[in-house]
Amino acid sequence: MANQEEITQYNILQSLENCEQISQRQLSSQLGINVASINFALKKLTKRGFVKMLGANPRRMQYILTPKGIAEKTQIAYKFFDRNFHFYKAVRKDVEEKIGSIPFNDKKRVALYGVTDLMELAYLVIQDKELDLVAIVDDEAKIRIFGYHVIGLEEIKNNAPHFLLLTKELDAEGAGQIPNSTEIVDIRI
């Protein structure tokens, strides 16, 4: 796991890369870290050559991300990803097992309920299993994702899925809107 210092450094470097001018107070507010900690981290990043401080007035100091800082930000992100990739693989394996245990037979039409991180993994598994994703359903998020317009539960009957895979909780009222021909399967971990 990344330690808190690495996460703070990464977040500061990311903020400096995205902002032309940002103060310590703005960084503090944006990252939810006290100003003294931001000041300490910036001094450390400056000493290591990742950040350059410009200006004489401490209240109007400008912070510039150096090329070495950009490389460090990328390195921190890579190390974090490398350390945590096994968690992703474990969760994906669980999702694959849950979806793989569904007796699809000749019924391949599925819909996903809930715009969540789990839904994104389920989408990838569905693509690998060559199932027919007919809809992504969520009454709270009316967006477009993976080329699908997210629909509300009241519209699910128009898509006639054989299975509705739950990636978030479905209350009794919502379950009552699902056609009897659609089997509800909870794939939440």
C-alpha positions as CSV (number, residue, x, y, z in Angstrom):
1,M,0.0,0.0,0.0
2,A,1.1,3.6,-0.6
3,N,1.9,5.4,2.5
4,Q,0.2,8.7,3.4
5,E,3.3,10.7,2.5
6,E,3.4,9.3,-1.0
7,I,-0.3,9.9,-1.5
8,T,0.1,13.5,-0.3
9,Q,3.2,14.1,-2.6
10,Y,1.3,12.6,-5.6
11,N,-1.8,14.8,-4.9
12,I,0.4,17.9,-4.6
13,L,2.3,17.1,-7.8
14,Q,-0.9,16.3,-9.6
15,S,-2.5,19.6,-8.5
16,L,0.6,21.6,-9.5
17,E,0.6,20.0,-12.9
18,N,-3.1,20.9,-13.4
19,C,-3.0,24.4,-12.1
20,E,-1.0,27.4,-13.4
21,Q,-1.0,29.2,-10.0
22,I,-2.1,27.7,-6.7
23,S,-1.4,28.8,-3.2
24,Q,-0.6,26.6,-0.2
25,R,-4.0,27.5,1.2
26,Q,-5.8,26.5,-2.0
27,L,-3.8,23.2,-2.0
28,S,-4.8,22.7,1.7
29,S,-8.5,23.2,0.9
30,Q,-8.4,21.1,-2.3
31,L,-6.6,18.2,-0.7
32,G,-8.1,18.4,2.8
33,I,-4.7,18.7,4.5
34,N,-3.7,21.4,6.9
35,V,-1.5,24.3,5.6
36,A,1.4,23.4,7.8
37,S,1.6,19.8,6.2
38,I,1.3,21.3,2.7
39,N,4.1,23.7,3.5
40,F,6.3,20.8,4.9
41,A,5.6,18.6,1.8
42,L,6.3,21.5,-0.6
43,K,9.6,22.2,1.1
44,K,10.5,18.5,0.8
45,L,9.5,18.3,-2.8
46,T,11.5,21.5,-3.6
47,K,14.6,20.1,-1.8
48,R,14.3,16.9,-3.9
49,G,14.0,19.0,-7.1
50,F,10.4,18.1,-8.0
51,V,9.0,21.5,-7.4
52,K,10.5,25.0,-8.0
53,M,9.4,27.9,-5.9
54,L,9.3,31.4,-7.6
55,G,8.8,34.7,-5.8
56,A,10.1,36.5,-2.8
57,N,6.8,37.1,-0.9
58,P,5.8,33.9,0.9
59,R,2.1,34.9,0.5
60,R,2.5,35.1,-3.3
61,M,4.8,32.2,-3.9
62,Q,4.4,30.4,-7.2
63,Y,5.1,26.6,-7.4
64,I,6.2,25.1,-10.7
65,L,6.4,21.3,-11.3
66,T,9.8,20.5,-12.7
67,P,10.4,17.8,-15.4
68,K,11.9,15.7,-12.5
69,G,8.6,16.3,-10.6
70,I,6.6,15.1,-13.5
71,A,8.7,11.9,-13.7
72,E,8.3,11.4,-9.9
73,K,4.5,11.8,-10.1
74,T,4.4,9.1,-12.8
75,Q,6.7,6.9,-10.8
76,I,4.5,7.2,-7.6
77,A,1.4,6.4,-9.7
78,Y,3.1,3.4,-11.3
79,K,4.2,2.0,-7.9
80,F,0.7,2.5,-6.4
81,F,-0.9,0.7,-9.4
82,D,1.7,-2.1,-9.3
83,R,1.1,-2.7,-5.5
84,N,-2.7,-2.6,-5.9
85,F,-3.2,-4.5,-9.2
86,H,-3.6,-7.8,-7.3
87,F,-6.7,-6.4,-5.6
88,Y,-8.3,-5.6,-8.9
89,K,-7.5,-9.1,-10.2
90,A,-9.0,-10.7,-7.1
91,V,-12.2,-8.7,-7.4
92,R,-12.5,-9.4,-11.1
93,K,-12.0,-13.1,-10.5
94,D,-14.9,-13.0,-7.9
95,V,-17.1,-11.2,-10.5
96,E,-16.2,-13.7,-13.2
97,E,-17.1,-16.6,-10.8
98,K,-20.4,-15.1,-9.9
99,I,-21.4,-14.4,-13.5
100,G,-19.9,-17.8,-14.5
101,S,-22.2,-19.6,-12.0
102,I,-25.4,-18.2,-13.6
103,P,-27.1,-20.9,-15.6
104,F,-27.5,-18.9,-18.8
105,N,-28.3,-21.9,-21.1
106,D,-29.6,-20.2,-24.3
107,K,-30.6,-17.0,-22.5
108,K,-27.9,-14.5,-23.2
109,R,-29.7,-11.1,-22.8
110,V,-28.5,-9.4,-19.6
111,A,-28.9,-5.9,-18.1
112,L,-26.7,-4.4,-15.3
113,Y,-28.3,-2.5,-12.4
114,G,-26.3,0.2,-10.8
115,V,-23.6,2.6,-12.2
116,T,-20.8,1.5,-9.9
117,D,-17.2,0.4,-10.1
118,L,-18.5,-3.2,-9.8
119,M,-20.7,-2.5,-12.8
120,E,-17.6,-1.6,-14.8
121,L,-15.9,-4.9,-13.9
122,A,-19.1,-6.8,-14.7
123,Y,-19.3,-5.1,-18.1
124,L,-15.8,-6.3,-18.9
125,V,-16.7,-9.9,-17.8
126,I,-19.9,-9.8,-19.9
127,Q,-17.8,-8.8,-23.0
128,D,-15.5,-11.8,-22.4
129,K,-18.4,-14.2,-21.9
130,E,-20.0,-13.1,-25.1
131,L,-23.3,-12.3,-23.5
132,D,-25.7,-9.7,-25.0
133,L,-25.7,-6.6,-22.7
134,V,-29.1,-5.0,-23.6
135,A,-29.1,-2.2,-21.0
136,I,-27.5,-0.5,-18.1
137,V,-30.1,0.6,-15.5
138,D,-29.9,3.1,-12.7
139,D,-32.6,5.5,-11.5
140,E,-30.0,7.9,-10.0
141,A,-27.5,8.2,-12.8
142,K,-28.9,9.3,-16.2
143,I,-25.6,9.3,-18.1
144,R,-24.0,7.6,-21.1
145,I,-21.4,4.9,-20.3
146,F,-19.7,2.3,-22.6
147,G,-21.9,3.6,-25.4
148,Y,-25.1,2.9,-23.5
149,H,-27.7,5.5,-22.3
150,V,-28.4,4.5,-18.7
151,I,-32.1,3.9,-18.4
152,G,-34.5,3.9,-15.5
153,L,-36.2,0.8,-14.1
154,E,-39.5,1.8,-15.7
155,E,-37.8,1.3,-19.1
156,I,-36.3,-2.2,-18.5
157,K,-39.3,-4.1,-20.0
158,N,-38.6,-2.5,-23.4
159,N,-35.2,-4.3,-23.4
160,A,-36.5,-7.7,-22.3
161,P,-33.3,-9.0,-20.5
162,H,-33.3,-12.6,-19.3
163,F,-31.1,-11.6,-16.3
164,L,-30.7,-8.4,-14.3
165,L,-27.3,-8.4,-12.6
166,L,-27.3,-6.2,-9.5
167,T,-24.1,-4.2,-8.8
168,K,-25.9,-2.1,-6.1
169,E,-28.9,-2.7,-3.9
170,L,-32.3,-2.9,-5.4
171,D,-35.2,-2.1,-3.1
172,A,-38.5,-3.9,-3.0
173,E,-40.3,-1.2,-4.9
174,G,-37.6,-1.3,-7.7
175,A,-37.8,-5.1,-7.8
176,G,-41.5,-4.9,-8.4
177,Q,-40.9,-3.0,-11.7
178,I,-38.8,-5.9,-13.1
179,P,-40.8,-8.2,-15.5
180,N,-41.4,-11.7,-14.3
181,S,-39.5,-13.1,-17.3
182,T,-36.3,-11.4,-16.0
183,E,-34.3,-13.2,-13.3
184,I,-32.6,-10.9,-10.7
185,V,-29.1,-12.0,-9.8
186,D,-27.1,-10.2,-7.1
187,I,-23.4,-10.2,-8.1
188,R,-22.3,-7.9,-5.4
189,I,-19.3,-9.1,-3.5
